[in-house]
Amino acid sequence: MAEKKRVSGLGRGLSALLEEAATPRDANGPGVARLAVADIGANASQPRRHFAPEAMDELIASVRAHGVLQPILVRPIAGGRYEIVAGERRWRAAQAAGLHEMPAVVRELDDRTGFEIALIENIQRSDLNALEEARGYKRLIVEFRHTQMVLAGIVGKSRSHVANLLRLLELPEPVQAMIEDGRLSMGHARALATAADPATLAQHIVTKGLSVRETEALVAGRTAAPRPRHGLEQPRSGASDPNIDALEVQLAESLGMPVALAVADSGASGSLTIRFASLDQLDWLCARLGQAR
Protein backbone atom coordinates (compact mmCIF):
# COMPACT_ATOMS: atom_id res chain seq x y z
CA MET A 1 0.00 0.00 0.00
CA ALA A 2 1.35 3.45 -0.91
CA GLU A 3 2.33 5.62 2.02
CA LYS A 4 -0.02 8.51 2.73
CA LYS A 5 1.56 11.86 1.94
CA ARG A 6 2.38 13.79 5.10
CA VAL A 7 2.77 17.51 5.49
CA SER A 8 5.70 18.65 7.58
CA GLY A 9 5.41 21.52 10.03
CA LEU A 10 1.81 20.91 11.07
CA GLY A 11 0.67 20.64 14.64
CA ARG A 12 -0.93 17.34 15.62
CA GLY A 13 -4.41 18.88 15.68
CA LEU A 14 -4.23 20.39 12.19
CA SER A 15 -2.59 17.26 10.76
CA ALA A 16 -5.32 15.04 12.24
CA LEU A 17 -8.10 17.24 10.89
CA LEU A 18 -6.51 17.24 7.45
CA GLU A 19 -6.38 13.44 7.47
CA GLU A 20 -10.06 13.38 8.46
CA ALA A 21 -10.84 15.36 5.34
CA ALA A 22 -8.54 13.40 3.03
CA THR A 23 -8.96 9.80 4.23
CA PRO A 24 -11.80 7.65 2.82
CA ARG A 25 -14.06 6.45 5.62
CA ASP A 26 -17.48 5.00 6.26
CA ALA A 27 -19.94 7.76 5.42
CA ASN A 28 -22.12 6.60 8.33
CA GLY A 29 -19.28 5.86 10.77
CA PRO A 30 -18.48 7.41 14.18
CA GLY A 31 -18.01 11.17 14.15
CA VAL A 32 -19.84 11.58 10.84
CA ALA A 33 -23.06 13.63 10.75
CA ARG A 34 -25.76 13.60 8.08
CA LEU A 35 -26.34 17.26 7.19
CA ALA A 36 -28.87 18.84 4.87
CA VAL A 37 -27.14 19.91 1.67
CA ALA A 38 -29.11 23.17 1.81
CA ASP A 39 -27.63 23.97 5.25
CA ILE A 40 -24.07 23.82 3.90
CA GLY A 41 -22.40 26.70 2.09
CA ALA A 42 -19.14 27.25 0.26
CA ASN A 43 -16.36 29.25 1.88
CA ALA A 44 -15.92 32.54 0.04
CA SER A 45 -12.22 32.40 0.97
CA GLN A 46 -11.75 28.91 -0.46
CA PRO A 47 -8.38 29.00 -2.29
CA ARG A 48 -9.70 26.96 -5.20
CA ARG A 49 -11.62 29.00 -7.78
CA HIS A 50 -11.79 26.70 -10.82
CA PHE A 51 -13.45 23.30 -11.15
CA ALA A 52 -12.76 21.33 -14.33
CA PRO A 53 -16.16 20.63 -16.00
CA GLU A 54 -15.20 17.13 -17.21
CA ALA A 55 -14.02 16.04 -13.77
CA MET A 56 -17.14 17.50 -12.16
CA ASP A 57 -19.41 15.64 -14.61
CA GLU A 58 -17.70 12.37 -13.67
CA LEU A 59 -18.06 13.08 -9.95
CA ILE A 60 -21.74 14.03 -10.33
CA ALA A 61 -22.43 10.77 -12.16
CA SER A 62 -20.67 8.82 -9.39
CA VAL A 63 -22.64 10.63 -6.66
CA ARG A 64 -25.92 9.93 -8.47
CA ALA A 65 -25.05 6.24 -8.64
CA HIS A 66 -23.43 5.68 -5.24
CA GLY A 67 -24.03 8.76 -3.09
CA VAL A 68 -21.26 10.71 -1.34
CA LEU A 69 -18.90 8.04 0.00
CA GLN A 70 -16.35 10.34 1.64
CA PRO A 71 -17.51 12.94 4.21
CA ILE A 72 -16.63 16.58 3.75
CA LEU A 73 -15.15 18.70 6.56
CA VAL A 74 -17.26 21.65 7.75
CA ARG A 75 -17.38 24.13 10.60
CA PRO A 76 -20.55 25.54 12.19
CA ILE A 77 -21.46 29.19 11.53
CA ALA A 78 -24.40 31.39 12.55
CA GLY A 79 -28.01 30.42 11.97
CA GLY A 80 -27.56 26.66 12.19
CA ARG A 81 -25.58 26.58 8.96
CA TYR A 82 -22.19 25.09 8.11
CA GLU A 83 -19.23 26.36 6.07
CA ILE A 84 -17.12 23.97 4.00
CA VAL A 85 -13.47 23.61 5.01
CA ALA A 86 -12.58 20.70 2.71
CA GLY A 87 -14.66 18.88 0.11
CA GLU A 88 -16.41 21.60 -1.90
CA ARG A 89 -16.38 19.45 -5.10
CA ARG A 90 -18.35 16.70 -3.33
CA TRP A 91 -20.86 19.25 -2.04
CA ARG A 92 -21.31 20.75 -5.52
CA ALA A 93 -21.76 17.26 -6.95
CA ALA A 94 -24.36 16.44 -4.27
CA GLN A 95 -26.28 19.60 -5.21
CA ALA A 96 -26.15 18.76 -8.92
CA ALA A 97 -27.19 15.16 -8.25
CA GLY A 98 -30.25 16.33 -6.28
CA LEU A 99 -29.23 14.86 -2.90
CA HIS A 100 -30.93 16.27 0.18
CA GLU A 101 -28.38 15.05 2.74
CA MET A 102 -24.68 14.25 2.75
CA PRO A 103 -22.07 13.02 5.27
CA ALA A 104 -19.85 15.56 7.00
CA VAL A 105 -17.35 15.82 9.83
CA VAL A 106 -18.19 18.90 11.93
CA ARG A 107 -15.37 20.69 13.75
CA GLU A 108 -15.06 24.03 15.55
CA LEU A 109 -12.25 25.81 13.66
CA ASP A 110 -11.07 29.42 13.63
CA ASP A 111 -10.54 31.30 10.37
CA ARG A 112 -6.81 30.66 10.18
CA THR A 113 -6.93 26.94 10.88
CA GLY A 114 -9.86 26.46 8.52
CA PHE A 115 -8.07 28.26 5.71
CA GLU A 116 -4.80 26.38 6.32
CA ILE A 117 -6.61 23.06 6.08
CA ALA A 118 -8.41 24.10 2.89
CA LEU A 119 -5.17 25.26 1.28
CA ILE A 120 -3.12 22.22 2.27
CA GLU A 121 -5.82 19.74 1.30
CA ASN A 122 -6.02 21.28 -2.16
CA ILE A 123 -2.22 21.33 -2.54
CA GLN A 124 -1.97 17.66 -1.57
CA ARG A 125 -4.58 16.77 -4.17
CA SER A 126 -2.87 19.03 -6.79
CA ASP A 127 -6.24 20.75 -7.25
CA LEU A 128 -4.95 24.32 -7.26
CA ASN A 129 -3.41 26.13 -10.18
CA ALA A 130 -0.29 28.18 -9.46
CA LEU A 131 -2.15 31.47 -8.96
CA GLU A 132 -4.75 29.98 -6.62
CA GLU A 133 -1.91 28.57 -4.53
CA ALA A 134 -0.09 31.92 -4.60
CA ARG A 135 -3.21 33.80 -3.47
CA GLY A 136 -3.63 31.33 -0.64
CA TYR A 137 -0.06 31.93 0.48
CA LYS A 138 -0.51 35.69 0.30
CA ARG A 139 -3.61 35.56 2.46
CA LEU A 140 -1.84 33.50 5.12
CA ILE A 141 0.99 36.03 5.12
CA VAL A 142 -1.10 39.23 5.04
CA GLU A 143 -4.11 38.25 7.19
CA PHE A 144 -2.53 35.73 9.56
CA ARG A 145 1.01 37.17 9.63
CA HIS A 146 2.88 34.01 8.67
CA THR A 147 6.45 34.49 7.46
CA GLN A 148 7.48 32.77 4.23
CA MET A 149 9.61 30.34 6.24
CA VAL A 150 6.79 29.41 8.61
CA LEU A 151 4.37 29.11 5.72
CA ALA A 152 6.78 26.82 3.83
CA GLY A 153 6.85 24.51 6.84
CA ILE A 154 3.06 24.46 7.09
CA VAL A 155 2.49 23.49 3.47
CA GLY A 156 5.51 21.19 3.18
CA LYS A 157 7.28 23.20 0.45
CA SER A 158 10.62 25.01 0.23
CA ARG A 159 10.75 28.71 1.06
CA SER A 160 11.96 29.40 -2.49
CA HIS A 161 8.84 27.65 -3.85
CA VAL A 162 6.64 29.93 -1.76
CA ALA A 163 8.63 33.00 -2.83
CA ASN A 164 8.49 32.03 -6.51
CA LEU A 165 4.72 31.60 -6.38
CA LEU A 166 4.18 34.93 -4.64
CA ARG A 167 6.08 36.65 -7.46
CA LEU A 168 3.42 35.42 -9.90
CA LEU A 169 0.93 37.81 -8.31
CA GLU A 170 3.06 40.69 -9.67
CA LEU A 171 2.51 39.56 -13.28
CA PRO A 172 0.05 41.57 -15.46
CA GLU A 173 -3.59 40.45 -15.41
CA PRO A 174 -3.54 39.05 -19.00
CA VAL A 175 -0.61 36.81 -18.07
CA GLN A 176 -2.34 35.65 -14.89
CA ALA A 177 -5.40 34.76 -16.98
CA MET A 178 -3.22 32.55 -19.22
CA ILE A 179 -1.86 30.76 -16.16
CA GLU A 180 -5.32 30.19 -14.72
CA ASP A 181 -6.79 28.76 -17.92
CA GLY A 182 -3.80 26.45 -18.43
CA ARG A 183 -2.24 28.11 -21.48
CA LEU A 184 0.89 28.79 -19.40
CA SER A 185 2.38 26.33 -16.91
CA MET A 186 4.02 27.10 -13.58
CA GLY A 187 7.41 26.72 -15.29
CA HIS A 188 6.47 29.29 -17.93
CA ALA A 189 5.14 31.65 -15.28
CA ARG A 190 8.25 31.40 -13.13
CA ALA A 191 10.40 32.38 -16.13
CA LEU A 192 8.07 35.26 -17.07
CA ALA A 193 8.28 36.71 -13.55
CA THR A 194 11.78 37.98 -14.39
CA ALA A 195 10.99 39.20 -17.93
CA ALA A 196 11.01 42.87 -18.91
CA ASP A 197 7.75 42.66 -20.88
CA PRO A 198 5.94 39.54 -19.59
CA ALA A 199 2.62 40.27 -21.35
CA THR A 200 4.12 40.40 -24.86
CA LEU A 201 6.39 37.45 -24.16
CA ALA A 202 3.52 35.37 -22.76
CA GLN A 203 1.48 35.86 -25.93
CA HIS A 204 4.51 34.81 -28.00
CA ILE A 205 4.97 31.67 -25.89
CA VAL A 206 1.33 30.65 -26.32
CA THR A 207 1.28 31.41 -30.05
CA LYS A 208 4.49 29.50 -30.75
CA GLY A 209 3.85 26.71 -28.23
CA LEU A 210 7.25 27.20 -26.58
CA SER A 211 8.44 24.76 -23.92
CA VAL A 212 9.53 25.89 -20.44
CA ARG A 213 13.18 25.43 -21.42
CA GLU A 214 12.74 27.54 -24.55
CA THR A 215 10.95 30.19 -22.50
CA GLU A 216 13.77 30.36 -19.95
CA ALA A 217 16.26 30.74 -22.79
CA LEU A 218 14.14 33.44 -24.45
CA VAL A 219 13.93 35.41 -21.21
CA ALA A 220 17.70 35.11 -20.84
CA GLY A 221 18.05 36.60 -24.33
CA ARG A 222 19.53 33.57 -26.05
CA THR A 223 18.41 30.65 -28.21
CA ALA A 224 17.53 27.45 -26.42
CA ALA A 225 20.33 24.92 -26.54
CA PRO A 226 19.48 21.56 -28.13
CA ARG A 227 19.01 18.55 -25.90
CA PRO A 228 22.28 16.62 -25.22
CA ARG A 229 23.30 14.09 -27.84
CA HIS A 230 25.26 10.87 -27.33
CA GLY A 231 22.20 8.76 -26.60
CA LEU A 232 20.41 11.40 -24.54
CA GLU A 233 18.64 13.13 -27.39
CA GLN A 234 14.87 13.27 -27.37
CA PRO A 235 12.76 11.67 -30.15
CA ARG A 236 14.52 11.70 -33.54
CA SER A 237 11.90 14.02 -35.01
CA GLY A 238 13.41 16.74 -32.82
CA ALA A 239 10.01 17.33 -31.17
CA SER A 240 9.79 17.82 -27.44
CA ASP A 241 8.46 14.83 -25.51
CA PRO A 242 5.36 16.06 -23.60
CA ASN A 243 5.81 13.38 -20.92
CA ILE A 244 9.37 14.54 -20.22
CA ASP A 245 8.30 18.19 -20.24
CA ALA A 246 5.46 17.44 -17.82
CA LEU A 247 7.83 15.58 -15.48
CA GLU A 248 10.30 18.47 -15.60
CA VAL A 249 7.53 20.89 -14.61
CA GLN A 250 6.33 18.59 -11.82
CA LEU A 251 9.84 18.24 -10.38
CA ALA A 252 10.50 21.99 -10.69
CA GLU A 253 7.25 22.85 -8.91
CA SER A 254 7.98 20.36 -6.14
CA LEU A 255 11.54 21.60 -5.58
CA GLY A 256 11.02 25.27 -6.37
CA MET A 257 14.11 25.15 -8.64
CA PRO A 258 14.62 24.87 -12.43
CA VAL A 259 14.99 21.25 -13.53
CA ALA A 260 16.29 19.76 -16.82
CA LEU A 261 15.64 16.10 -17.60
CA ALA A 262 17.24 14.22 -20.51
CA VAL A 263 16.21 10.62 -21.23
CA ALA A 264 17.77 8.19 -23.69
CA ASP A 265 15.68 6.89 -26.60
CA SER A 266 15.48 3.53 -24.85
CA GLY A 267 14.14 5.16 -21.70
CA ALA A 268 16.60 3.11 -19.63
CA SER A 269 19.03 5.90 -18.73
CA GLY A 270 19.38 9.64 -18.65
CA SER A 271 20.38 12.63 -16.55
CA LEU A 272 18.67 15.03 -14.16
CA THR A 273 20.00 18.57 -13.66
CA ILE A 274 18.76 20.80 -10.82
CA ARG A 275 19.84 24.46 -10.86
CA PHE A 276 20.00 26.27 -7.52
CA ALA A 277 20.27 30.04 -7.13
CA SER A 278 21.82 30.27 -3.67
CA LEU A 279 23.66 28.29 -1.03
CA ASP A 280 20.47 28.27 1.03
CA GLN A 281 18.70 26.44 -1.79
CA LEU A 282 21.60 23.98 -2.06
CA ASP A 283 21.52 23.33 1.70
CA TRP A 284 17.76 22.75 1.56
CA LEU A 285 18.11 20.40 -1.42
CA CYS A 286 20.88 18.39 0.26
CA ALA A 287 18.78 18.09 3.42
CA ARG A 288 15.77 16.91 1.41
CA LEU A 289 17.82 14.33 -0.49
CA GLY A 290 19.28 13.13 2.79
CA GLN A 291 15.79 12.55 4.22
CA ALA A 292 15.01 10.20 1.34
CA ARG A 293 17.67 7.71 2.41
Summary of the structure (lengths in Angstrom):
residues: 293
radius of gyration: 21.3
end to end distance: 19.4
largest distance: 69.0
contacts: 852
relative contact order: 0.09
helix: 50%
strand: 11%
